[in-house]
Amino acid sequence: MQKKNLAALLAAMFALPVAAHADVTIYGFLSGGIESSKATGASAGGTEYSSRTRIVDHNSRIGFKGFEDLGGGTKAIWQVENSLRNFEQGGTNDKGQTATFATRNTFIGIDNGDFGRVLLGQYDSAYKMFTGSGNSALGTDLMTNTTADNFGSSSVNSRGEARLANSVHYFSPSWAGFKLGASWGVDENRVSGNDSKRISLGLGYTWQGLNLAAGWDRQYDMAVLANNNSYNTSSSNSPAVLSLNSGKNVTFYSIAASYKFDTGTFVGGNYEWGTFDQVGGGQLKQDNWLLALGQDFGAASVKLSYGQLGTLKNTGAGVNGDDFKAKQWVLGGTYNLSKTTQVLAYYTKISNNAKAKANFANNPVYDSNLGASNASLSAGNDPQAFGVGFKVAF
């Protein structure tokens, strides 16, 4: 009898929290595969990433979200999203970094059907949500979350997109097909008078199969090294390093469009250009563009894209801006086994010129210091990968 009473008590204790939080939704996906990858062709003095087989994770995640109805069409909303990346090697990536709680889009906020959403926390910038990989309706990042994903700050396309910590965001509802977004990432670690805030804006329009988007993003008190597209940063927030960025900015502009026909044919493209103030004065410029195609065949889809990172313009004497160019091909396909399970395959190759270091947005390859925080890819190396895998959503 005592055992029965104890079991009933324990059941009641665990049932109460479940009832109190019945609006909580658990969501996410696990996605992984096997691939062959390499990076060869390094410039003089560089090393290479020899061909090898890898088991890879495709940006897996788990999240918890919920809301409270406040009346009048207004809700208090919250979300905690956590990375499950590199689950195939215990959650540690090739730089020796491990995932922690709330690593992805995590926020509290207010949602009103007429006004829109205001979020506080860590979230993808409006630039990323409208013209970048965060806009699934736009769909020009064809193999997002896989190694063949080519949108990211160190990749070939959409180099201005980011997830902003310590940030506030506004996203409007749809007004006759138009949507607006704005983000402000504050600088809580201000050094030497620098205010390295980040402002991001987005505008989108959707009508049936048509999607149009534009974005603007500025990083204040930020600069690149002289005659280089690498940012002037310091892992220790050294005032001697960061003070060189004072009064300088890095700014990105982007436009994008896509259309999906009733036949299942998809066409789309992105164009992005950036301006980069240098630590020694003057401003560099560099653009990139992408064309994407796709075709559905029932539950299957075939996808192809080509992207190019252009010449670094306004470099000084003796520096060839063409050396910073890169391009990427992506060929992929997916097949939906059910509403939640998908198999996928892809091939991608990045071709870097002599001083370019463009890498995969997910599962990047490193030929130097693998497993350490300073792991890197040598300039001129050409990463490529062929992989197959599957994804299960929940």
C-alpha beads as a LAMMPS data file, in Angstrom:
LAMMPS data file: protein, C-alpha beads

394 atoms
393 bonds

1 atom types
1 bond types

-500.0 500.0 xlo xhi
-500.0 500.0 ylo yhi
-500.0 500.0 zlo zhi

Masses

1 110.0

Atoms # bond

1 1 1 0.000 0.000 0.000
2 1 1 2.844 2.416 0.865
3 1 1 4.468 1.767 -2.511
4 1 1 1.177 2.534 -4.301
5 1 1 0.721 5.772 -2.331
6 1 1 4.293 6.855 -3.081
7 1 1 3.821 6.168 -6.802
8 1 1 0.593 8.173 -6.833
9 1 1 2.304 11.092 -5.052
10 1 1 5.199 11.144 -7.502
11 1 1 2.813 11.005 -10.468
12 1 1 0.859 13.962 -9.088
13 1 1 4.031 15.986 -8.507
14 1 1 5.170 15.549 -12.114
15 1 1 1.696 16.094 -13.555
16 1 1 1.256 19.547 -12.008
17 1 1 4.092 21.295 -13.907
18 1 1 2.976 19.723 -17.165
19 1 1 -0.542 21.081 -16.695
20 1 1 0.768 24.507 -15.705
21 1 1 2.883 24.779 -18.864
22 1 1 0.610 23.105 -21.389
23 1 1 1.336 25.847 -23.958
24 1 1 5.056 24.963 -24.202
25 1 1 6.098 23.609 -27.604
26 1 1 9.195 21.468 -28.090
27 1 1 10.577 21.581 -31.616
28 1 1 13.731 21.027 -33.646
29 1 1 15.475 18.511 -35.839
30 1 1 18.419 16.149 -36.035
31 1 1 20.192 16.022 -39.367
32 1 1 23.451 14.372 -40.286
33 1 1 25.287 12.470 -42.927
34 1 1 28.537 11.135 -44.305
35 1 1 30.694 13.101 -46.715
36 1 1 34.030 13.171 -48.474
37 1 1 35.772 16.542 -48.165
38 1 1 39.086 18.203 -48.919
39 1 1 40.700 21.617 -49.476
40 1 1 43.652 21.845 -51.827
41 1 1 45.523 24.446 -53.879
42 1 1 46.859 26.646 -51.063
43 1 1 48.991 29.660 -51.889
44 1 1 52.736 29.551 -51.259
45 1 1 53.487 28.737 -47.624
46 1 1 50.006 27.342 -46.908
47 1 1 49.054 23.798 -46.004
48 1 1 46.259 21.638 -47.387
49 1 1 43.308 19.706 -45.956
50 1 1 43.827 16.230 -47.344
51 1 1 40.873 14.224 -48.664
52 1 1 39.017 12.402 -45.902
53 1 1 35.668 10.973 -44.890
54 1 1 33.686 12.905 -42.285
55 1 1 30.527 12.244 -40.333
56 1 1 28.825 15.637 -40.201
57 1 1 25.933 17.334 -38.458
58 1 1 23.660 19.616 -40.474
59 1 1 23.037 22.351 -37.910
60 1 1 20.765 20.257 -35.651
61 1 1 18.855 21.970 -32.852
62 1 1 16.223 21.673 -30.128
63 1 1 14.012 24.495 -28.904
64 1 1 11.314 25.340 -26.397
65 1 1 8.802 28.119 -26.956
66 1 1 5.507 29.346 -25.581
67 1 1 3.219 32.299 -25.001
68 1 1 0.688 33.828 -22.645
69 1 1 -2.430 35.486 -24.038
70 1 1 -2.663 38.985 -22.552
71 1 1 -5.924 39.857 -24.301
72 1 1 -6.701 42.342 -27.032
73 1 1 -4.718 40.367 -29.598
74 1 1 -1.490 40.692 -27.591
75 1 1 0.696 37.841 -26.354
76 1 1 3.798 37.579 -24.219
77 1 1 6.146 35.240 -26.112
78 1 1 9.393 33.459 -25.318
79 1 1 11.793 30.997 -26.896
80 1 1 14.935 29.124 -25.867
81 1 1 16.730 27.490 -28.804
82 1 1 19.804 25.336 -28.370
83 1 1 22.340 24.042 -30.847
84 1 1 22.846 20.306 -31.190
85 1 1 25.601 20.881 -33.730
86 1 1 28.424 18.359 -33.858
87 1 1 26.348 15.766 -32.032
88 1 1 28.344 13.195 -33.999
89 1 1 31.462 14.074 -31.951
90 1 1 29.930 14.812 -28.579
91 1 1 29.005 18.421 -29.267
92 1 1 32.582 19.663 -29.797
93 1 1 33.442 21.332 -33.102
94 1 1 36.738 21.381 -34.992
95 1 1 37.887 24.435 -33.017
96 1 1 37.431 22.598 -29.718
97 1 1 34.345 24.645 -28.824
98 1 1 31.348 23.037 -27.145
99 1 1 27.696 24.051 -27.280
100 1 1 25.957 25.602 -24.288
101 1 1 22.332 26.346 -23.442
102 1 1 20.515 29.097 -25.397
103 1 1 23.140 29.162 -28.161
104 1 1 20.653 29.988 -30.941
105 1 1 17.662 32.377 -31.236
106 1 1 16.575 32.940 -27.638
107 1 1 14.320 35.776 -26.520
108 1 1 11.384 37.177 -24.605
109 1 1 8.968 39.554 -26.297
110 1 1 5.548 40.899 -27.126
111 1 1 3.469 39.919 -30.166
112 1 1 0.452 41.851 -31.427
113 1 1 -1.390 40.912 -34.612
114 1 1 -1.781 44.541 -35.712
115 1 1 1.537 45.998 -34.523
116 1 1 4.019 43.120 -34.876
117 1 1 6.689 41.581 -32.663
118 1 1 9.298 43.113 -30.354
119 1 1 12.016 40.724 -29.137
120 1 1 14.792 41.076 -26.550
121 1 1 17.732 38.680 -26.363
122 1 1 19.777 36.938 -29.045
123 1 1 18.253 36.704 -32.507
124 1 1 19.039 36.737 -36.223
125 1 1 19.399 40.264 -37.595
126 1 1 16.694 41.781 -39.786
127 1 1 19.234 41.689 -42.633
128 1 1 19.576 37.913 -42.260
129 1 1 15.826 37.391 -41.807
130 1 1 14.937 39.237 -45.030
131 1 1 17.739 38.761 -47.578
132 1 1 19.804 35.996 -45.981
133 1 1 19.582 32.382 -44.905
134 1 1 16.930 33.236 -42.292
135 1 1 14.308 33.803 -45.032
136 1 1 13.069 30.314 -45.930
137 1 1 10.320 31.791 -48.145
138 1 1 12.969 33.491 -50.310
139 1 1 14.788 30.159 -50.507
140 1 1 17.916 31.209 -52.435
141 1 1 20.199 29.477 -49.905
142 1 1 19.311 26.135 -51.472
143 1 1 20.993 23.657 -49.105
144 1 1 20.766 25.667 -45.905
145 1 1 22.136 24.021 -42.739
146 1 1 24.260 21.515 -44.709
147 1 1 27.932 21.744 -45.651
148 1 1 26.708 23.080 -49.008
149 1 1 25.175 26.139 -47.309
150 1 1 26.918 29.146 -48.904
151 1 1 25.459 32.047 -46.863
152 1 1 27.582 33.407 -44.020
153 1 1 30.133 36.000 -42.933
154 1 1 33.084 33.778 -43.900
155 1 1 31.501 32.203 -46.969
156 1 1 30.885 33.416 -50.525
157 1 1 27.416 34.998 -50.279
158 1 1 25.346 37.010 -47.763
159 1 1 28.457 37.959 -45.810
160 1 1 26.601 40.668 -43.895
161 1 1 24.198 38.331 -42.107
162 1 1 24.629 37.618 -38.391
163 1 1 22.955 36.539 -35.181
164 1 1 23.049 39.455 -32.753
165 1 1 23.649 38.963 -29.043
166 1 1 22.438 41.645 -26.588
167 1 1 19.895 42.853 -29.110
168 1 1 16.375 44.207 -29.613
169 1 1 14.315 43.472 -32.739
170 1 1 11.075 44.549 -34.374
171 1 1 9.255 42.574 -37.072
172 1 1 6.007 43.864 -38.537
173 1 1 2.985 41.817 -39.590
174 1 1 2.211 41.586 -43.298
175 1 1 0.624 44.767 -44.641
176 1 1 -0.699 44.068 -48.168
177 1 1 2.244 41.718 -48.697
178 1 1 4.888 44.081 -47.237
179 1 1 6.911 43.387 -44.095
180 1 1 9.462 45.472 -42.205
181 1 1 12.192 44.520 -39.757
182 1 1 14.783 46.324 -37.639
183 1 1 17.502 45.135 -35.262
184 1 1 19.832 46.877 -32.820
185 1 1 22.742 44.983 -31.319
186 1 1 24.164 46.968 -28.403
187 1 1 27.853 47.018 -27.412
188 1 1 28.062 45.899 -23.775
189 1 1 31.876 45.495 -23.918
190 1 1 32.702 49.021 -24.994
191 1 1 36.474 49.533 -25.227
192 1 1 38.508 52.738 -25.624
193 1 1 35.405 54.826 -26.280
194 1 1 34.292 52.590 -29.132
195 1 1 30.571 51.947 -29.446
196 1 1 30.567 48.851 -31.649
197 1 1 26.794 48.668 -32.006
198 1 1 25.145 47.081 -35.022
199 1 1 22.008 48.329 -36.792
200 1 1 20.159 46.158 -39.295
201 1 1 17.091 46.858 -41.458
202 1 1 15.008 44.669 -43.747
203 1 1 12.094 45.102 -46.159
204 1 1 10.200 42.291 -47.872
205 1 1 7.287 41.776 -50.232
206 1 1 5.424 38.531 -50.980
207 1 1 2.731 37.913 -53.569
208 1 1 1.798 34.339 -54.438
209 1 1 5.061 32.710 -55.637
210 1 1 7.006 36.009 -55.736
211 1 1 9.377 37.081 -52.960
212 1 1 11.330 40.361 -52.983
213 1 1 13.649 41.587 -50.232
214 1 1 16.166 44.320 -49.420
215 1 1 18.473 44.780 -46.459
216 1 1 20.949 47.190 -44.870
217 1 1 23.401 46.446 -42.059
218 1 1 26.051 48.598 -40.397
219 1 1 28.706 47.697 -37.827
220 1 1 29.840 50.881 -36.102
221 1 1 33.396 51.453 -34.848
222 1 1 34.575 48.511 -36.917
223 1 1 37.236 48.368 -39.633
224 1 1 39.236 45.941 -41.746
225 1 1 42.979 45.575 -41.975
226 1 1 44.791 47.665 -44.583
227 1 1 44.263 46.320 -48.108
228 1 1 42.440 43.276 -46.724
229 1 1 38.852 42.147 -46.135
230 1 1 39.690 40.648 -42.710
231 1 1 38.211 42.495 -39.727
232 1 1 40.468 44.224 -37.205
233 1 1 39.464 42.403 -34.017
234 1 1 41.032 41.323 -30.742
235 1 1 40.175 38.147 -28.821
236 1 1 41.201 39.925 -25.595
237 1 1 39.462 43.253 -26.435
238 1 1 42.834 44.985 -26.463
239 1 1 42.348 48.796 -26.458
240 1 1 45.488 49.191 -28.579
241 1 1 43.866 47.119 -31.331
242 1 1 40.229 48.190 -31.095
243 1 1 40.947 51.922 -30.779
244 1 1 42.065 51.815 -34.425
245 1 1 38.434 51.145 -35.368
246 1 1 37.021 54.262 -33.740
247 1 1 34.864 56.321 -36.110
248 1 1 34.967 53.688 -38.845
249 1 1 32.180 51.435 -40.157
250 1 1 31.509 48.257 -42.107
251 1 1 28.267 48.466 -44.099
252 1 1 26.380 45.925 -46.213
253 1 1 23.526 46.402 -48.678
254 1 1 21.558 43.548 -50.232
255 1 1 18.692 42.865 -52.627
256 1 1 17.146 39.480 -53.407
257 1 1 14.289 37.991 -55.408
258 1 1 12.789 34.578 -56.095
259 1 1 9.785 33.083 -57.829
260 1 1 8.291 29.609 -57.693
261 1 1 6.062 28.593 -60.585
262 1 1 3.053 26.302 -60.320
263 1 1 5.136 23.706 -62.188
264 1 1 7.508 23.469 -59.195
265 1 1 10.266 25.402 -60.971
266 1 1 12.194 27.806 -58.722
267 1 1 14.432 30.722 -59.792
268 1 1 16.102 33.268 -57.551
269 1 1 19.107 35.455 -56.943
270 1 1 20.935 37.702 -54.458
271 1 1 23.215 40.694 -54.881
272 1 1 25.190 42.146 -51.977
273 1 1 27.800 44.858 -51.753
274 1 1 29.845 45.989 -48.795
275 1 1 31.961 49.010 -47.874
276 1 1 34.838 48.575 -45.423
277 1 1 36.714 51.406 -43.718
278 1 1 40.397 50.516 -43.260
279 1 1 42.380 50.982 -40.067
280 1 1 44.877 53.154 -41.946
281 1 1 42.284 55.266 -43.739
282 1 1 40.417 54.858 -46.987
283 1 1 37.540 52.561 -47.852
284 1 1 37.502 49.179 -49.573
285 1 1 34.524 47.759 -51.478
286 1 1 33.525 44.236 -52.435
287 1 1 30.362 42.698 -53.841
288 1 1 28.971 39.197 -54.323
289 1 1 26.099 37.678 -56.250
290 1 1 24.220 34.390 -56.548
291 1 1 21.899 32.659 -59.021
292 1 1 19.763 29.722 -57.859
293 1 1 17.557 27.220 -59.678
294 1 1 15.378 24.363 -58.501
295 1 1 12.785 21.900 -59.712
296 1 1 10.309 19.793 -57.745
297 1 1 9.356 16.310 -58.910
298 1 1 6.654 15.288 -56.466
299 1 1 8.402 14.593 -53.149
300 1 1 11.836 15.148 -54.717
301 1 1 13.688 18.394 -55.480
302 1 1 16.829 19.068 -57.523
303 1 1 18.773 22.286 -56.836
304 1 1 21.663 24.178 -58.449
305 1 1 23.334 27.486 -57.599
306 1 1 26.410 29.490 -58.491
307 1 1 27.759 32.340 -56.383
308 1 1 30.720 34.659 -56.762
309 1 1 32.625 36.949 -54.400
310 1 1 34.026 39.829 -56.420
311 1 1 37.161 41.928 -56.595
312 1 1 38.286 43.824 -53.483
313 1 1 38.256 47.360 -54.831
314 1 1 40.327 50.430 -53.900
315 1 1 43.342 48.442 -52.664
316 1 1 46.701 50.163 -52.585
317 1 1 49.648 49.863 -54.925
318 1 1 51.101 46.381 -55.125
319 1 1 47.904 44.675 -53.936
320 1 1 45.797 42.871 -56.547
321 1 1 42.126 43.054 -55.559
322 1 1 41.347 40.066 -57.787
323 1 1 43.316 37.871 -55.370
324 1 1 40.372 38.146 -52.938
325 1 1 37.805 36.714 -55.351
326 1 1 36.039 33.381 -54.770
327 1 1 33.224 31.353 -56.306
328 1 1 31.047 28.435 -55.249
329 1 1 29.005 25.790 -57.038
330 1 1 26.232 23.907 -55.241
331 1 1 24.370 20.896 -56.645
332 1 1 21.911 19.212 -54.326
333 1 1 18.768 17.198 -54.011
334 1 1 16.215 16.246 -51.367
335 1 1 13.480 13.621 -51.085
336 1 1 10.708 13.779 -48.495
337 1 1 10.007 10.332 -47.075
338 1 1 7.272 11.847 -44.890
339 1 1 6.237 15.209 -43.424
340 1 1 9.120 15.022 -40.946
341 1 1 11.819 12.830 -42.551
342 1 1 13.957 13.798 -45.524
343 1 1 16.969 12.300 -47.306
344 1 1 19.448 14.617 -49.017
345 1 1 22.590 14.684 -51.133
346 1 1 24.912 17.475 -52.270
347 1 1 28.160 18.398 -53.947
348 1 1 29.780 21.779 -53.446
349 1 1 33.105 23.392 -54.308
350 1 1 34.571 26.763 -53.375
351 1 1 37.376 28.103 -55.566
352 1 1 39.483 30.696 -53.734
353 1 1 41.944 33.029 -55.433
354 1 1 45.394 33.548 -53.926
355 1 1 44.341 35.622 -50.866
356 1 1 40.743 34.457 -50.444
357 1 1 39.720 32.225 -47.531
358 1 1 36.006 31.607 -48.193
359 1 1 34.842 28.498 -46.330
360 1 1 31.702 26.431 -45.845
361 1 1 29.093 28.256 -43.743
362 1 1 28.462 24.975 -41.886
363 1 1 31.082 22.331 -41.161
364 1 1 34.007 24.478 -42.341
365 1 1 37.340 22.779 -43.015
366 1 1 40.600 23.836 -41.354
367 1 1 44.077 22.856 -42.540
368 1 1 45.922 24.519 -39.648
369 1 1 45.580 24.013 -35.862
370 1 1 42.643 21.602 -36.209
371 1 1 40.909 21.191 -32.839
372 1 1 42.196 24.520 -31.446
373 1 1 40.415 27.876 -31.143
374 1 1 42.739 29.398 -33.764
375 1 1 42.013 26.713 -36.400
376 1 1 42.070 28.274 -39.871
377 1 1 41.992 27.681 -43.614
378 1 1 45.017 28.745 -45.643
379 1 1 44.457 31.359 -48.319
380 1 1 43.960 29.911 -51.777
381 1 1 42.732 26.510 -50.608
382 1 1 39.598 25.260 -52.406
383 1 1 37.173 23.465 -50.045
384 1 1 34.909 20.863 -51.640
385 1 1 32.577 18.195 -50.296
386 1 1 30.233 15.446 -51.476
387 1 1 27.756 14.128 -48.934
388 1 1 24.565 12.189 -48.311
389 1 1 22.404 12.193 -45.205
390 1 1 18.950 12.510 -43.732
391 1 1 16.962 14.778 -41.470
392 1 1 14.248 14.044 -38.912
393 1 1 12.188 16.977 -37.581
394 1 1 10.088 17.014 -34.414

Bonds

1 1 1 2
2 1 2 3
3 1 3 4
4 1 4 5
5 1 5 6
6 1 6 7
7 1 7 8
8 1 8 9
9 1 9 10
10 1 10 11
11 1 11 12
12 1 12 13
13 1 13 14
14 1 14 15
15 1 15 16
16 1 16 17
17 1 17 18
18 1 18 19
19 1 19 20
20 1 20 21
21 1 21 22
22 1 22 23
23 1 23 24
24 1 24 25
25 1 25 26
26 1 26 27
27 1 27 28
28 1 28 29
29 1 29 30
30 1 30 31
31 1 31 32
32 1 32 33
33 1 33 34
34 1 34 35
35 1 35 36
36 1 36 37
37 1 37 38
38 1 38 39
39 1 39 40
40 1 40 41
41 1 41 42
42 1 42 43
43 1 43 44
44 1 44 45
45 1 45 46
46 1 46 47
47 1 47 48
48 1 48 49
49 1 49 50
50 1 50 51
51 1 51 52
52 1 52 53
53 1 53 54
54 1 54 55
55 1 55 56
56 1 56 57
57 1 57 58
58 1 58 59
59 1 59 60
60 1 60 61
61 1 61 62
62 1 62 63
63 1 63 64
64 1 64 65
65 1 65 66
66 1 66 67
67 1 67 68
68 1 68 69
69 1 69 70
70 1 70 71
71 1 71 72
72 1 72 73
73 1 73 74
74 1 74 75
75 1 75 76
76 1 76 77
77 1 77 78
78 1 78 79
79 1 79 80
80 1 80 81
81 1 81 82
82 1 82 83
83 1 83 84
84 1 84 85
85 1 85 86
86 1 86 87
87 1 87 88
88 1 88 89
89 1 89 90
90 1 90 91
91 1 91 92
92 1 92 93
93 1 93 94
94 1 94 95
95 1 95 96
96 1 96 97
97 1 97 98
98 1 98 99
99 1 99 100
100 1 100 101
101 1 101 102
102 1 102 103
103 1 103 104
104 1 104 105
105 1 105 106
106 1 106 107
107 1 107 108
108 1 108 109
109 1 109 110
110 1 110 111
111 1 111 112
112 1 112 113
113 1 113 114
114 1 114 115
115 1 115 116
116 1 116 117
117 1 117 118
118 1 118 119
119 1 119 120
120 1 120 121
121 1 121 122
122 1 122 123
123 1 123 124
124 1 124 125
125 1 125 126
126 1 126 127
127 1 127 128
128 1 128 129
129 1 129 130
130 1 130 131
131 1 131 132
132 1 132 133
133 1 133 134
134 1 134 135
135 1 135 136
136 1 136 137
137 1 137 138
138 1 138 139
139 1 139 140
140 1 140 141
141 1 141 142
142 1 142 143
143 1 143 144
144 1 144 145
145 1 145 146
146 1 146 147
147 1 147 148
148 1 148 149
149 1 149 150
150 1 150 151
151 1 151 152
152 1 152 153
153 1 153 154
154 1 154 155
155 1 155 156
156 1 156 157
157 1 157 158
158 1 158 159
159 1 159 160
160 1 160 161
161 1 161 162
162 1 162 163
163 1 163 164
164 1 164 165
165 1 165 166
166 1 166 167
167 1 167 168
168 1 168 169
169 1 169 170
170 1 170 171
171 1 171 172
172 1 172 173
173 1 173 174
174 1 174 175
175 1 175 176
176 1 176 177
177 1 177 178
178 1 178 179
179 1 179 180
180 1 180 181
181 1 181 182
182 1 182 183
183 1 183 184
184 1 184 185
185 1 185 186
186 1 186 187
187 1 187 188
188 1 188 189
189 1 189 190
190 1 190 191
191 1 191 192
192 1 192 193
193 1 193 194
194 1 194 195
195 1 195 196
196 1 196 197
197 1 197 198
198 1 198 199
199 1 199 200
200 1 200 201
201 1 201 202
202 1 202 203
203 1 203 204
204 1 204 205
205 1 205 206
206 1 206 207
207 1 207 208
208 1 208 209
209 1 209 210
210 1 210 211
211 1 211 212
212 1 212 213
213 1 213 214
214 1 214 215
215 1 215 216
216 1 216 217
217 1 217 218
218 1 218 219
219 1 219 220
220 1 220 221
221 1 221 222
222 1 222 223
223 1 223 224
224 1 224 225
225 1 225 226
226 1 226 227
227 1 227 228
228 1 228 229
229 1 229 230
230 1 230 231
231 1 231 232
232 1 232 233
233 1 233 234
234 1 234 235
235 1 235 236
236 1 236 237
237 1 237 238
238 1 238 239
239 1 239 240
240 1 240 241
241 1 241 242
242 1 242 243
243 1 243 244
244 1 244 245
245 1 245 246
246 1 246 247
247 1 247 248
248 1 248 249
249 1 249 250
250 1 250 251
251 1 251 252
252 1 252 253
253 1 253 254
254 1 254 255
255 1 255 256
256 1 256 257
257 1 257 258
258 1 258 259
259 1 259 260
260 1 260 261
261 1 261 262
262 1 262 263
263 1 263 264
264 1 264 265
265 1 265 266
266 1 266 267
267 1 267 268
268 1 268 269
269 1 269 270
270 1 270 271
271 1 271 272
272 1 272 273
273 1 273 274
274 1 274 275
275 1 275 276
276 1 276 277
277 1 277 278
278 1 278 279
279 1 279 280
280 1 280 281
281 1 281 282
282 1 282 283
283 1 283 284
284 1 284 285
285 1 285 286
286 1 286 287
287 1 287 288
288 1 288 289
289 1 289 290
290 1 290 291
291 1 291 292
292 1 292 293
293 1 293 294
294 1 294 295
295 1 295 296
296 1 296 297
297 1 297 298
298 1 298 299
299 1 299 300
300 1 300 301
301 1 301 302
302 1 302 303
303 1 303 304
304 1 304 305
305 1 305 306
306 1 306 307
307 1 307 308
308 1 308 309
309 1 309 310
310 1 310 311
311 1 311 312
312 1 312 313
313 1 313 314
314 1 314 315
315 1 315 316
316 1 316 317
317 1 317 318
318 1 318 319
319 1 319 320
320 1 320 321
321 1 321 322
322 1 322 323
323 1 323 324
324 1 324 325
325 1 325 326
326 1 326 327
327 1 327 328
328 1 328 329
329 1 329 330
330 1 330 331
331 1 331 332
332 1 332 333
333 1 333 334
334 1 334 335
335 1 335 336
336 1 336 337
337 1 337 338
338 1 338 339
339 1 339 340
340 1 340 341
341 1 341 342
342 1 342 343
343 1 343 344
344 1 344 345
345 1 345 346
346 1 346 347
347 1 347 348
348 1 348 349
349 1 349 350
350 1 350 351
351 1 351 352
352 1 352 353
353 1 353 354
354 1 354 355
355 1 355 356
356 1 356 357
357 1 357 358
358 1 358 359
359 1 359 360
360 1 360 361
361 1 361 362
362 1 362 363
363 1 363 364
364 1 364 365
365 1 365 366
366 1 366 367
367 1 367 368
368 1 368 369
369 1 369 370
370 1 370 371
371 1 371 372
372 1 372 373
373 1 373 374
374 1 374 375
375 1 375 376
376 1 376 377
377 1 377 378
378 1 378 379
379 1 379 380
380 1 380 381
381 1 381 382
382 1 382 383
383 1 383 384
384 1 384 385
385 1 385 386
386 1 386 387
387 1 387 388
388 1 388 389
389 1 389 390
390 1 390 391
391 1 391 392
392 1 392 393
393 1 393 394
